[in-house]
Amino acid sequence: MEETFSTRKLLQTNELKNLNQKSDLFGFLQLGSHVGTILALGYTHYLVLGSWWMLLTGAMLGIAINFLYAGQHELSHWTVFKTKYLNEFFGRVIGFIMLFPRDYDQVMHFAHHRWTQDWERDGELTRAPYTLGSYFLWMSGITYWRNRLVGIIRRARGIIIEPYIGVTHEGKIIRESRWHLAGYGVIFLISLYLESWAAVTFWLVPMFLTKPVHQLQNTIEHLGLSHEADILNNTRSTRTNALMRWLCWQMPYHTAHHSYPSVPFWQLRKLNEKIESIAGP
């Protein structure tokens, strides 16, 4: 995504060009540290299975897996790696893990950027306004995972109802959904053959149960803000610690990201400081 969706021109051309520089090194450092953390937590979880410590390690593992979506998000923007195909490859791998197919997510997310907070066209807002009950169901992860699973099955059947999916994208999204279901089916059959609960223990259960932590981060970014077109008013950045910024791939600088989506995640702090110096915090 190379467009600037902000309604204001906050940067000079040369400033944006410098911030848009991509790096395979920074991409591998971020992705490698995140995946390495998941593997280390998975091994720790294995060591303490059967004890009460598994509740803690399972929660930590699930949170780390859920926030891997921040990587998928950045990979969809083609900004993690300078080598372009790496963004697509790792985006598809993570999308499979997250039960969130990469092509579908990318189309939905680009609609979110192009029409942020527009009730009719924002790909991440095409829902009825929250009630207290529907909000808590979403925060719990119940309706989130239902939508993910039902959506993959429906699109695999060739049924497209999302208004932001055009005819040019329908075919690849349908094929992608079918490949996902085939892959999950293979994992299921292998698990049955080996009589193994590994996929449930180290992937699905931790990821499903800790979704509320990730949902909190997601809702902070736009919920309760203006539905006007100005990015500086309809998108929220948050101040947090370095660990959380790393876990979120710098997405707490969310206003900066929406203002200039082509800027890589590791440059967002600089961009945020520039925006605050011009527009105010």
Disulfide bonds with the S-S distance in Angstrom:
none
